[in-house]
Amino acid sequence: MRQPAVFFGHGSPMNALGGPFGAAWRDLGQAIGKPKGVAMISAHWETRGLGVTAQDKPETIHDFGNFPRELHEMRYPAPGSPELAARVAELTGAVQTLQWGLDHGTWSVLAHVWPQADVPVVQLSLNRDLTPRQHYDLARALRPLRDEGVVVAGSGDFVHNLRTWKREAGAEPYAWAAGFNEAVKHALLIGDHDALIDWVGLAENAQLSVPTDEHFLPVLYVAAQQHEGEPVSFFNDHIDGGSISMTGVRIG
C-alpha cells in the first residue's frame, strides 16, 4: 500500500512534552500504522551539499537552548536504517553520513506519532546550494519510497516569524499570517505546486510569513509527492502566537 506524505507544522520544541497539538499527531500515527520507515526533511538540518543520516542508532539532537531540563533530557530512541539511507542516496545522490541524528524538527513530533520509537527514521538535509525549484525537483526523486512502505515527511512551518510572535495565550493571528496560511492550503488542495515554489508571490506580505525559507522548504518536499487526484487533508490548523503556523498536511 502506498504510504502517505506528511508535513508537520512543528512549532516550539516544547510541543514534544505535550500541549494542544500532540493529540492530532497521535491520531495520525494510529491512522497510518507502522510503515517500513520515515524519510524526514527537517527545517533544522541545513548543509552545503546533500546528506542523509545512515547510522543504526541516530542521536537525539537538542538543537536549542534555554528550555527546561526535562526537554533537554528527553530522548527519542528510534532506530535508523542504513538500508533506507542507501536507498535515499541512490535516488537523490545524497552522501550518507554519521554526523547528524534526529533534530527537534523530527523527534518532537514523531515522539507523539510513534511514541514507542519503533519506526526507523532517516533525515535528508536541506541543501542550501539549491533553489526552491531545485528542492522541488529533488523531492520528486523520492516518490518511489512511498510505494516501498516509507512515509516521506517534512517538518517546518507554513508561517514562521519569531520576531512577531506573541507570548500571550490565545493570541489572534496576524492578518498576513492567516492569509498566507490559507494560500498555502489552497495551493496544496488544487495541486498548484508552481505557486508554492514561487512562494514570494503566493500572498500579500508573503515575506512576513517566510522571512527565511528553511521552515517553508520542507513543504515543497511533501507537495512534490502528490499524485494527481490524491486527497489532501489538514490537521492542527492553527496559528500559534499570531505568527507560527502549526498546520499539518497529509497527502494520500
C-alpha positions in Angstrom: 0.0 0.0 0.0 1.2 3.5 -0.9 2.2 5.4 2.3 1.1 9.0 2.8 3.3 12.0 2.6 3.0 14.3 5.6 4.1 17.8 6.5 4.3 18.7 10.2 4.0 22.2 11.5 6.2 21.6 14.5 6.4 25.0 16.3 8.2 25.1 19.6 10.3 22.1 20.8 8.1 22.3 24.0 5.4 20.5 21.9 7.4 17.3 22.5 6.3 17.4 26.1 2.6 17.8 25.5 0.2 20.7 24.7 -2.7 21.0 22.3 -1.1 19.6 19.1 0.1 16.2 20.2 -3.4 14.6 20.0 -3.6 15.1 16.3 -0.1 13.8 15.8 -1.0 10.7 17.8 -4.2 10.2 15.8 -2.2 10.4 12.6 0.2 7.7 13.8 -2.7 5.4 14.6 -4.3 6.1 11.2 -1.1 5.3 9.3 0.0 2.3 11.4 3.7 1.3 11.3 5.4 2.0 8.0 8.7 0.4 6.9 10.4 3.7 7.7 10.3 7.5 7.5 12.4 9.8 5.4 12.2 13.2 7.1 13.2 16.6 5.8 13.5 19.0 8.7 14.0 22.8 8.8 16.8 22.3 11.2 19.4 20.4 9.2 20.9 22.8 6.6 24.0 21.8 4.7 26.2 22.6 1.7 25.6 19.6 -0.5 23.1 16.9 0.3 23.3 14.5 3.2 21.3 11.6 4.6 21.7 10.0 8.1 22.9 6.4 7.9 23.5 5.2 11.4 21.8 2.3 13.1 21.0 4.4 16.3 20.7 8.1 15.5 21.3 10.5 18.3 18.6 12.7 19.7 19.9 16.2 19.0 18.9 19.0 21.3 19.5 21.9 18.9 18.1 24.6 21.1 18.8 26.4 24.3 17.0 28.0 27.3 14.4 25.3 27.6 13.5 23.2 30.7 15.8 20.4 31.8 13.0 17.9 31.1 13.2 18.8 27.4 17.0 18.6 27.2 16.9 15.2 28.9 14.3 13.8 26.5 15.4 11.1 24.2 13.7 9.6 21.1 15.5 6.3 20.5 14.0 5.4 17.1 16.3 3.2 15.1 17.9 4.5 11.9 18.1 2.4 8.8 21.3 2.2 6.8 19.2 0.3 4.1 16.8 3.2 3.8 19.6 5.7 3.8 21.3 3.8 0.9 18.0 3.9 -1.0 17.6 7.6 -0.5 21.2 8.1 -1.6 20.6 6.0 -4.7 17.5 8.1 -5.6 19.0 11.6 -4.8 22.7 11.4 -4.9 22.9 12.3 -1.1 26.0 11.5 0.8 25.4 9.0 3.6 26.7 10.5 6.9 27.0 9.7 10.6 27.5 13.3 11.5 23.9 14.1 12.3 20.9 12.4 14.0 17.3 13.4 14.7 16.9 17.1 15.4 13.9 18.6 17.2 12.0 19.2 13.9 11.9 15.4 13.7 11.7 13.9 17.2 9.5 16.5 18.8 6.6 15.4 16.5 7.5 11.7 16.0 7.6 11.2 19.8 3.8 11.6 19.5 3.2 9.9 16.1 5.0 6.8 17.1 5.7 7.0 20.8 7.2 3.6 21.0 10.0 4.8 18.8 9.8 1.6 16.8 9.7 3.0 13.3 13.1 3.6 11.5 13.8 7.2 10.7 16.4 8.8 8.4 16.8 12.5 7.8 17.6 14.2 4.5 19.3 17.6 4.8 18.3 20.9 3.2 21.0 21.6 0.6 21.4 25.4 0.8 23.1 25.3 -2.7 19.7 24.7 -4.3 16.9 27.0 -5.5 13.3 26.3 -4.4 12.7 24.8 -7.9 15.7 22.5 -7.4 14.5 21.5 -4.0 11.1 20.5 -5.5 12.7 18.6 -8.4 15.0 16.7 -5.9 11.9 15.8 -3.8 10.2 14.3 -6.9 13.0 11.7 -6.9 11.8 10.5 -3.5 8.4 9.4 -4.8 9.2 5.7 -5.3 9.7 5.4 -1.5 6.0 5.7 -0.8 5.3 2.6 -2.8 8.1 0.8 -0.9 6.4 1.3 2.5 8.1 4.6 3.5 6.4 7.8 4.7 8.0 10.9 3.1 7.7 13.7 5.7 8.6 17.3 6.1 8.8 19.4 9.3 8.8 23.2 9.5 6.0 25.8 9.5 4.0 27.5 6.7 4.4 30.7 8.7 7.4 31.2 10.9 8.1 34.7 12.1 9.6 34.6 15.6 10.1 38.4 15.7 6.4 39.0 15.7 5.4 36.0 17.8 3.2 37.0 20.8 3.5 35.2 24.1 0.0 35.7 25.4 -2.3 32.6 25.3 -4.9 32.7 22.6 -3.3 35.5 20.6 -5.1 36.2 17.4 -3.2 35.5 14.2 -1.9 38.5 12.2 -4.0 39.0 9.1 -0.9 38.5 6.9 -0.1 35.2 8.7 -3.7 33.9 8.3 -3.8 34.9 4.7 -0.5 33.2 3.8 -1.5 30.1 5.7 -4.8 29.9 3.7 -2.9 30.5 0.4 -0.6 27.6 1.1 -3.5 25.3 1.9 -5.4 26.3 -1.2 -2.3 25.7 -3.4 -2.0 22.2 -1.9 -5.7 21.4 -2.3 -5.6 22.3 -6.0 -2.1 20.9 -6.7 -0.7 24.3 -7.7 2.9 23.4 -6.9 4.3 26.2 -9.0 2.6 28.7 -6.7 4.4 27.0 -3.7 7.7 27.1 -5.4 7.3 30.8 -6.1 6.0 31.4 -2.6 7.0 35.1 -2.5 4.1 35.7 -4.9 1.7 33.4 -3.2 0.0 36.1 -1.0 0.4 39.7 0.0 3.2 40.2 2.6 4.4 36.7 2.0 7.9 37.6 3.2 6.5 38.5 6.7 5.3 34.9 6.9 8.6 33.5 5.5 11.4 35.9 6.5 13.8 33.0 6.0 12.9 29.9 4.0 14.2 27.0 6.0 10.9 26.3 7.7 9.0 26.6 4.4 11.2 24.5 2.1 10.1 21.2 3.7 6.6 22.0 2.3 8.0 21.6 -1.2 9.3 18.1 -0.4 5.9 17.0 0.7 4.0 18.7 -2.1 6.3 17.0 -4.6 5.0 13.6 -3.5 1.4 14.4 -4.6 0.0 12.3 -7.4 -2.9 13.6 -9.5 -6.2 13.2 -7.7 -4.7 12.3 -4.3 -6.6 13.6 -1.4 -5.2 16.3 0.8 -6.2 16.9 4.4 -5.1 19.2 7.2 -4.6 18.8 10.9 -3.6 21.2 13.7 -4.8 24.0 11.5 -3.9 26.8 14.0 -1.5 29.8 14.1 0.3 29.9 17.5 1.2 33.3 19.0 0.0 35.1 15.9 2.8 34.1 13.6 3.8 30.5 13.9 1.6 28.1 11.8 1.1 24.7 13.3 -0.9 23.5 10.2 0.0 20.0 9.1 -0.8 18.3 5.8 -1.5 14.7 4.9 -1.3 13.7 1.2 -2.8 10.3 0.4 
